[in-house]
């Protein structure tokens, strides 16, 4: 198949920072020590994109959803785990050319917490 010259590809590097989120976590006690919960909220981050010629920053607003579980080890300690999906949707930024991209991420956490 011949290349007619209309196809191009490039590499874009992306750096994120200032990730911020606010959420509510309604939960259900499974027993005296175990809590299952859902998580829903607002998410914001700054994305810096660079195509090797032009760099641009793009603030992104979106939402987060997730589920989690906490288990009380004793009166002052618990372990937990959660999975959260952050969705920032379709975005456009001006690099060497107008670039459209979709931004999302999945985060898993395992926690060990102590209350003093």
C-alpha positions, 0 to 999 in steps of 0.5 A, a space after each residue: 500500500 502506498 503512503 499518500 503523505 497524509 498520515 503523520 504521527 508524533 509523540 507528545 509527553 504529558 506531565 500532571 501536577 496539582 491533582 486535587 479532588 473533593 468527594 463524598 463517601 457514603 458507606 455501609 457497615 458490613 459488621 462491627 469492623 468492616 465498612 464498604 463505601 462508594 466515592 463520588 466527587 470533583 477532580 482537577 489537575 494541571 496537564 503540561 503537554 509537549 510535542 517537542 516543539 511547543 509546550 502548553 499547560 491545560 487545567 482540567 476539570 472532571 469527576 471521580 468515582 470509586 469504591 473502597 473497603 476499610 477494616 478495623 484492626 483494633 480501636 486505633 488502627 484500620 486497613 483499607 483499599 480503594 480503587 478510583 477512576 478520574 475522568 477529565 473528558 475530551 480536551 483540546 490544546 494548541 501545540 504545533 497543531 491543534 491537538 485533541 486528547 482524552 484524559 483519565 486515570 485509574 488509581 488504587 490505594 492500600 492504606 494502614 491508618 492509626 488514630 491517636 
